[in-house]
């Protein structure tokens, strides 16, 4: 394989590793958000269950936090899935391109 193709392959692999690392950072950030929401939601739910001074505004706040928690979980899953699919697709596409190149190169070298 010519050196330029090997360099391109190495560069693409480095980019995919960097994207995977960035995706992992985003997932960690989502996890922090979820961890921070959990005690807030539990405290508001405890107030509601104990029938403590649960005003309408606190009830709405509880529902907003629960919605935010659900949205964060869904977003976390979607981001992770999109990144994984893109990395796999790009890797498979790259492998296919190199296989086609090598086949073409071999066919041309044997016909000459």
KEBA-316486 format. One record per residue (C-alpha): x, y, z. Coordinates in Angstrom, 2 decimals. Layout:
<nodes>
<node><px>X</px><py>Y</py><pz>Z</pz></node>
...
</nodes>
This chain:
<nodes>
<node><px>0.00</px><py>0.00</py><pz>0.00</pz></node>
<node><px>1.46</px><py>3.41</py><pz>-0.88</pz></node>
<node><px>2.62</px><py>5.49</py><pz>2.05</pz></node>
<node><px>-0.04</px><py>8.19</py><pz>1.49</pz></node>
<node><px>-2.82</px><py>5.63</py><pz>1.93</pz></node>
<node><px>-1.23</px><py>4.27</py><pz>5.07</pz></node>
<node><px>-0.93</px><py>7.82</py><pz>6.46</pz></node>
<node><px>-4.57</px><py>8.50</py><pz>5.56</pz></node>
<node><px>-5.63</px><py>5.30</py><pz>7.28</pz></node>
<node><px>-3.66</px><py>6.19</py><pz>10.43</pz></node>
<node><px>-5.06</px><py>9.74</py><pz>10.43</pz></node>
<node><px>-8.64</px><py>8.49</py><pz>10.06</pz></node>
<node><px>-8.11</px><py>5.99</py><pz>12.88</pz></node>
<node><px>-6.78</px><py>8.79</py><pz>15.10</pz></node>
<node><px>-9.80</px><py>10.95</py><pz>14.27</pz></node>
<node><px>-12.18</px><py>8.11</py><pz>15.10</pz></node>
<node><px>-10.39</px><py>7.51</py><pz>18.42</pz></node>
<node><px>-10.66</px><py>11.23</py><pz>19.21</pz></node>
<node><px>-14.37</px><py>11.21</py><pz>18.36</pz></node>
<node><px>-14.91</px><py>8.17</py><pz>20.58</pz></node>
<node><px>-13.08</px><py>9.92</py><pz>23.42</pz></node>
<node><px>-15.19</px><py>13.06</py><pz>22.95</pz></node>
<node><px>-18.33</px><py>10.95</py><pz>22.97</pz></node>
<node><px>-17.20</px><py>9.34</py><pz>26.23</pz></node>
<node><px>-16.69</px><py>12.83</py><pz>27.71</pz></node>
<node><px>-20.24</px><py>13.81</py><pz>26.71</pz></node>
<node><px>-21.61</px><py>10.63</py><pz>28.26</pz></node>
<node><px>-19.76</px><py>11.39</py><pz>31.49</pz></node>
<node><px>-21.28</px><py>14.89</py><pz>31.51</pz></node>
<node><px>-24.77</px><py>13.44</py><pz>31.05</pz></node>
<node><px>-24.07</px><py>11.05</py><pz>33.92</pz></node>
<node><px>-23.09</px><py>13.97</py><pz>36.18</pz></node>
<node><px>-26.34</px><py>15.76</py><pz>35.31</pz></node>
<node><px>-28.35</px><py>12.64</py><pz>36.10</pz></node>
<node><px>-26.49</px><py>12.09</py><pz>39.37</pz></node>
<node><px>-27.13</px><py>15.70</py><pz>40.40</pz></node>
<node><px>-30.82</px><py>15.53</py><pz>39.52</pz></node>
<node><px>-31.49</px><py>12.37</py><pz>41.50</pz></node>
<node><px>-31.30</px><py>13.82</py><pz>45.06</pz></node>
<node><px>-33.35</px><py>16.88</py><pz>44.04</pz></node>
<node><px>-36.09</px><py>14.68</py><pz>42.62</pz></node>
<node><px>-36.02</px><py>12.35</py><pz>45.63</pz></node>
<node><px>-36.31</px><py>15.27</py><pz>48.05</pz></node>
<node><px>-39.27</px><py>16.75</py><pz>46.19</pz></node>
<node><px>-40.94</px><py>13.33</py><pz>45.97</pz></node>
<node><px>-40.44</px><py>12.83</py><pz>49.71</pz></node>
<node><px>-42.10</px><py>16.19</py><pz>50.37</pz></node>
<node><px>-44.99</px><py>15.19</py><pz>48.14</pz></node>
<node><px>-45.39</px><py>11.77</py><pz>49.80</pz></node>
<node><px>-45.18</px><py>13.26</py><pz>53.31</pz></node>
<node><px>-47.72</px><py>15.88</py><pz>52.30</pz></node>
<node><px>-45.39</px><py>18.61</py><pz>53.50</pz></node>
<node><px>-45.97</px><py>22.10</py><pz>52.19</pz></node>
<node><px>-46.18</px><py>20.91</py><pz>48.60</pz></node>
<node><px>-47.32</px><py>23.91</py><pz>46.67</pz></node>
<node><px>-48.36</px><py>23.87</py><pz>43.04</pz></node>
<node><px>-45.08</px><py>25.52</py><pz>42.07</pz></node>
<node><px>-43.07</px><py>22.80</py><pz>43.87</pz></node>
<node><px>-45.16</px><py>20.13</py><pz>42.19</pz></node>
<node><px>-44.48</px><py>21.72</py><pz>38.81</pz></node>
<node><px>-40.78</px><py>21.92</py><pz>39.68</pz></node>
<node><px>-40.80</px><py>18.20</py><pz>40.49</pz></node>
<node><px>-42.39</px><py>17.44</py><pz>37.15</pz></node>
<node><px>-39.89</px><py>19.67</py><pz>35.30</pz></node>
<node><px>-36.98</px><py>17.88</py><pz>37.00</pz></node>
<node><px>-38.44</px><py>14.49</py><pz>36.10</pz></node>
<node><px>-38.91</px><py>15.64</py><pz>32.50</pz></node>
<node><px>-35.33</px><py>16.92</py><pz>32.43</pz></node>
<node><px>-34.12</px><py>13.61</py><pz>33.83</pz></node>
<node><px>-36.00</px><py>11.63</py><pz>31.17</pz></node>
<node><px>-34.83</px><py>13.96</py><pz>28.41</pz></node>
<node><px>-31.21</px><py>13.68</py><pz>29.59</pz></node>
<node><px>-31.39</px><py>9.89</py><pz>29.63</pz></node>
<node><px>-32.84</px><py>9.82</py><pz>26.12</pz></node>
<node><px>-30.28</px><py>12.32</py><pz>24.83</pz></node>
<node><px>-27.45</px><py>10.36</py><pz>26.45</pz></node>
<node><px>-28.58</px><py>7.17</py><pz>24.72</pz></node>
<node><px>-29.10</px><py>8.91</py><pz>21.36</pz></node>
<node><px>-25.68</px><py>10.64</py><pz>21.39</pz></node>
<node><px>-23.94</px><py>7.41</py><pz>22.29</pz></node>
<node><px>-25.78</px><py>5.43</py><pz>19.65</pz></node>
<node><px>-25.17</px><py>8.02</py><pz>16.91</pz></node>
<node><px>-21.47</px><py>8.19</py><pz>17.65</pz></node>
<node><px>-21.06</px><py>4.42</py><pz>17.78</pz></node>
<node><px>-22.91</px><py>3.96</py><pz>14.50</pz></node>
<node><px>-20.92</px><py>6.72</py><pz>12.78</pz></node>
<node><px>-17.59</px><py>5.31</py><pz>13.98</pz></node>
<node><px>-18.50</px><py>1.79</py><pz>12.85</pz></node>
<node><px>-19.78</px><py>3.04</py><pz>9.49</pz></node>
<node><px>-16.68</px><py>5.14</py><pz>8.82</pz></node>
<node><px>-14.39</px><py>2.30</py><pz>9.85</pz></node>
<node><px>-16.24</px><py>-0.19</py><pz>7.64</pz></node>
<node><px>-16.28</px><py>2.30</py><pz>4.75</pz></node>
<node><px>-12.56</px><py>2.86</py><pz>5.11</pz></node>
<node><px>-11.87</px><py>-0.88</py><pz>5.18</pz></node>
<node><px>-14.01</px><py>-1.37</py><pz>2.07</pz></node>
<node><px>-12.25</px><py>1.48</py><pz>0.24</pz></node>
<node><px>-8.83</px><py>-0.01</py><pz>0.98</pz></node>
<node><px>-10.01</px><py>-3.48</py><pz>-0.05</pz></node>
<node><px>-11.29</px><py>-2.10</py><pz>-3.37</pz></node>
<node><px>-8.05</px><py>-0.18</py><pz>-3.88</pz></node>
<node><px>-5.95</px><py>-3.28</py><pz>-3.19</pz></node>
<node><px>-8.08</px><py>-5.42</py><pz>-5.51</pz></node>
<node><px>-7.79</px><py>-2.83</py><pz>-8.27</pz></node>
<node><px>-4.04</px><py>-2.53</py><pz>-7.70</pz></node>
<node><px>-3.57</px><py>-6.31</py><pz>-7.77</pz></node>
<node><px>-5.68</px><py>-6.73</py><pz>-10.90</pz></node>
<node><px>-3.72</px><py>-4.02</py><pz>-12.68</pz></node>
<node><px>-0.34</px><py>-5.39</py><pz>-11.61</pz></node>
<node><px>-1.19</px><py>-8.93</py><pz>-12.82</pz></node>
<node><px>-2.58</px><py>-7.71</py><pz>-16.15</pz></node>
<node><px>0.59</px><py>-5.74</py><pz>-16.96</pz></node>
</nodes>
